[in-house]
């Protein structure tokens, strides 16, 4: 594994998920595995779980960690080639990526879609720029189109709690008051399509994802039919792909006890943060079937597994 940007960097994701659970079961074995190594975590956007889990993962491995908040601590970066830089942006990604990679052994980068220009967002210019101009491995801490560290943790969670070899996993669109990127949903679809699960995506018509990224999963517009017999339900909002970046209003798509009753006592999953009683009801979120805390905990071990493999 040269970088960790998408499923294409991994191949078969199942062994990687198993490795994450193995590391979780015996964390002491990996302490100081990467002593003397360093990582820079670069954030262009806010973060709680990604930031803290990546720091903890690096610390467990014995790495030194530097967190760099670009909007607050650094220059805004120019991403385009051939630009006459006589306006706001003071530094080009060529120099920034080159310098940072000279200082550290690994670089993690987090950037969001602005949901204004689909072509621009789906070029993933920030992550691509760091990959192109860095001399060390790049880890996506979420990009404009994908969130592979989250997806690895999600797969590890499914494997940790599954009671049968090939569980039914449902990705369900849910309401949200703000327009959100498609990155988590795109990435989760990629990983499930490459894993040994029965995978179904359900959403209102008009909220289709990019088939070029998701791998063309089974889509069921009837939510009750999609939930029937499900072993895991993953709730996630995303804005429209066409027209791009718009909010869709379907408040009846909240995940509540009534719709979960159609499942096979499914584990409930969400990447967090979650808006209670908008995305999912308290009764589901606080139920014994809710896996949100174990899922978030597995973010540490997904990151540790990726860091370890990139440094091996």
Secondary structure, DSSP 8 states (H G I E B T S, - for coil): ---BSSGGGTSSHHHHHHHHHHHHHTGGGGTTTTTT-EEEEEESS--SHHHHHHHHHHHHTT-EEEEEEHHHHS--EE-STT----SS--EEHHHHHHHHHHH-SEEEEE----SS-HHHHHTTHHHHHHHHH-SSEEEES--SS--HHHHHHHHHHHHHH-SSSS-EEEEEE---SS---SHHHHHHHHHHHTSSSEEEEE--TT----HHHH---EE-S-HHHHHTT-SEEEEE----TTTTT-----GGG-B-HHHHTTSSS-EEE--S---BTTTB-HHHHTSTTB-HHHHHHHHHHHHHHHHHHHH-
